[in-house]
């Protein structure tokens, strides 16, 4: 199915930096939440993007992904390595905006303000458990609907029809990249004006099926290592090989910038 890239309207006036051909908003967590709420209130479509080293590597290998990421209305740094790289390149970002934490903050906001959410992704059991956990934590939360992530591309029109019927304010999408990004762009092109946020494995964490790294591990910027230890076969190449590739590219960009300054 052809993916139409939606050039989104930017409602924020915050600056952006560019790291390895990837635009990133200079936003902290609270600023991000306030900005996302503007999109919800004005019914302005938003692909809320979080980038880490793996996503930036993909941006530099996949032209379509680069176009999708850089067209998003809000692009957060969801990776300690991206924050460290921004400081190394002398264009520091304020803090990591972790996807699982941002999702839970937006869920809390939704309960407080009466916004509705939709959960799309993961196994049926996991997405059901995620919905139940969130409703127990937030009794007044409006869950417009849930759908597992086990569907094919020819099912996308049905997903779109379901969302148009339910009209959620925020859709959390927990499926793998790059299908996740292609799906969100398709749903937007079909006229779904929600805030769409890719949340990776957040459903597994919230439902309790995969433990979150202890707080001290998160603060030490080692949450990625904790995740590798949980799923070494799936994540070893992404993090160890991918992180070294990212580091090498950052060093090259730093030297390239110095060379330009000396010209």
C-alpha positions in Angstrom: 0.0 0.0 0.0 1.4 3.4 -1.0 2.5 5.5 2.0 1.7 9.2 1.7 4.0 11.4 3.8 2.0 14.0 5.7 3.8 17.3 6.2 2.4 18.2 9.6 1.6 21.7 10.9 4.0 22.7 13.7 2.1 24.3 16.6 5.2 24.8 18.7 7.7 27.7 18.4 10.5 25.8 20.1 13.9 25.5 18.3 15.1 22.3 16.6 18.5 20.8 16.2 19.7 18.4 13.5 21.8 15.3 14.4 22.9 13.0 11.5 20.2 14.3 9.2 17.5 13.9 11.9 15.6 16.9 13.2 14.9 16.9 17.0 12.8 19.3 19.0 14.5 21.1 22.0 11.8 20.1 24.5 11.7 18.7 27.9 9.0 16.3 29.1 6.6 19.0 30.5 7.0 21.1 27.4 6.2 18.1 25.2 3.0 17.3 27.2 1.8 20.9 26.9 2.5 21.0 23.2 0.8 17.7 22.5 -2.3 19.0 24.3 -2.5 21.9 21.8 -2.8 19.3 19.0 -5.5 17.4 20.9 -7.5 20.6 21.7 -7.3 21.9 18.1 -7.9 18.5 16.5 -4.7 19.0 14.6 -3.2 15.6 13.3 0.1 14.8 14.9 2.6 12.0 14.5 4.4 12.2 17.9 7.9 10.8 17.1 10.6 9.6 19.5 14.1 9.0 18.1 16.9 7.0 19.6 20.2 5.8 18.1 18.5 2.9 16.3 15.9 5.2 14.7 18.6 7.7 13.6 20.6 4.9 12.1 17.4 3.9 10.2 16.9 7.5 9.1 20.3 7.4 7.4 19.6 4.1 5.6 16.0 4.6 4.6 15.0 7.8 2.7 11.3 7.2 3.3 11.9 7.0 7.1 14.0 10.2 7.0 11.1 12.0 5.2 8.6 10.6 7.7 10.6 11.5 10.8 11.5 15.0 9.7 7.9 15.8 8.7 6.6 15.1 12.2 5.1 18.0 14.2 6.9 16.9 17.4 10.2 14.9 17.5 11.6 13.9 20.9 14.9 12.5 21.9 13.9 9.1 23.3 17.4 7.7 24.0 20.3 8.6 26.4 22.7 8.2 23.5 21.0 11.0 21.6 21.2 13.3 24.6 24.9 12.5 25.1 25.5 13.0 21.3 23.8 16.4 21.4 26.1 17.6 24.2 29.2 16.3 22.4 28.1 18.2 19.3 27.6 21.4 21.3 23.9 21.6 20.7 22.6 20.1 23.9 19.0 18.8 24.3 17.4 19.4 27.8 16.6 15.8 28.7 15.5 12.4 27.4 11.8 12.1 26.8 11.3 8.4 27.4 8.4 7.0 25.4 6.9 4.8 28.1 6.9 7.7 30.6 5.5 10.1 28.1 2.7 7.7 27.2 1.7 7.3 30.9 1.8 11.1 31.4 -0.5 11.5 28.4 -2.8 8.9 29.8 -3.0 10.8 33.1 -3.7 14.0 31.2 -6.4 12.2 29.2 -8.1 11.1 32.4 -7.9 14.6 33.9 -9.1 16.4 30.7 -11.6 13.8 29.4 -9.6 12.9 26.3 -10.1 9.4 24.9 -7.3 7.0 24.0 -7.0 4.0 21.7 -4.5 1.1 22.2 -3.2 -0.4 18.9 -0.6 -3.2 19.0 1.0 -6.1 20.8 -0.6 -9.5 21.4 -4.3 -9.6 22.2 -3.7 -10.7 25.8 -1.1 -7.9 26.3 -3.2 -5.1 24.9 -6.2 -6.2 26.9 -4.1 -6.3 30.1 -2.6 -2.9 29.3 -6.1 -1.5 29.0 -7.2 -3.0 32.3 -4.1 -1.7 34.1 -4.5 1.8 32.8 -8.2 1.8 33.7 -7.4 0.6 37.3 -4.8 3.4 37.6 -7.1 6.0 36.0 -10.7 5.1 36.8 -12.2 7.9 34.8 -10.0 7.2 31.7 -11.9 6.9 28.4 -10.6 4.0 26.4 -12.2 4.3 23.0 -11.0 0.9 21.9 -8.2 -1.6 21.6 -6.8 -3.7 18.8 -3.9 -6.2 18.7 -0.9 -5.6 16.4 -1.4 -8.9 14.4 -2.8 -7.7 11.2 -1.6 -7.3 7.6 -1.3 -4.3 5.3 -4.5 -5.1 3.5 -6.3 -4.7 6.9 -5.2 -1.1 7.3 -8.4 0.3 5.8 -10.4 -1.6 8.5 -8.2 -0.1 11.2 -8.8 3.3 9.7 -12.6 2.8 9.6 -12.5 1.7 13.3 -10.6 4.8 14.3 -13.0 7.1 12.3 -15.9 5.4 14.1 -14.4 5.6 17.7 -12.8 9.1 17.2 -10.0 8.8 19.9 -8.0 11.8 20.7 -4.7 9.9 21.2 -3.8 6.6 19.6 -0.9 4.7 21.1 0.7 2.3 18.5 2.8 -0.6 19.8 4.1 -2.3 16.8 7.6 -2.6 15.3 9.3 -0.1 13.0 9.2 0.7 10.2 5.7 -0.7 9.8 4.6 1.5 12.7 5.6 4.7 11.0 4.2 3.6 7.6 0.9 2.7 9.3 0.6 6.0 11.1 1.3 8.0 7.9 -1.4 5.9 6.1 -4.0 6.5 8.9 -3.3 10.3 8.8 -3.6 10.4 5.0 -7.0 8.8 5.4 -8.2 11.7 7.5 -7.7 10.4 11.1 -6.9 13.6 13.0 -5.8 12.0 16.3 -2.4 12.3 18.0 -0.6 9.1 17.0 2.3 8.0 19.2 4.5 5.0 18.6 5.3 3.4 21.9 7.5 0.4 21.1 7.2 -2.2 23.8 5.4 0.1 26.3 2.3 -2.2 26.4 4.5 -5.1 27.6 6.0 -2.9 30.3 2.7 -1.4 31.5 0.9 -4.8 31.5 3.7 -6.2 33.6 4.8 -8.8 31.0 8.3 -7.2 30.8 9.8 -5.5 33.8 11.1 -1.9 33.5 14.7 -1.2 34.5 15.2 0.0 38.1 15.3 3.7 38.5 19.0 3.8 39.3 19.6 1.9 36.0 17.5 4.5 34.1 19.4 7.4 35.8 22.7 5.8 34.9 21.6 5.8 31.2 21.8 2.0 31.1 18.2 1.1 30.4 19.2 -0.1 26.9 21.6 -2.7 28.6 18.8 -3.9 30.8 16.6 -4.4 27.8 19.4 -6.4 26.0 19.7 -8.7 29.0 16.0 -9.4 28.8 15.9 -10.2 25.0 19.5 -10.8 23.9 18.8 -12.6 20.7 16.5 -9.9 19.4 18.2 -6.8 20.7 22.0 -7.5 20.8 22.6 -6.5 17.2 20.3 -3.4 17.5 22.0 -2.0 20.5 25.6 -3.2 20.4 26.3 -3.0 16.7 23.8 -0.2 16.2 25.2 1.9 19.0 28.8 1.6 17.7 27.6 2.6 14.3 25.9 5.6 15.8 28.9 6.6 17.8 31.2 6.4 14.8 28.8 8.6 12.8 28.6 11.2 15.6 32.4 11.4 15.8 32.5 11.8 12.0 29.9 14.6 12.1 31.8 16.4 14.9 35.0 16.3 12.8 33.2 17.4 9.7 31.8 20.4 11.6 35.2 21.4 12.9 36.6 21.1 9.3 33.9 23.4 8.1 34.7 25.9 10.8 38.3 26.0 9.8 37.6 26.6 6.1 
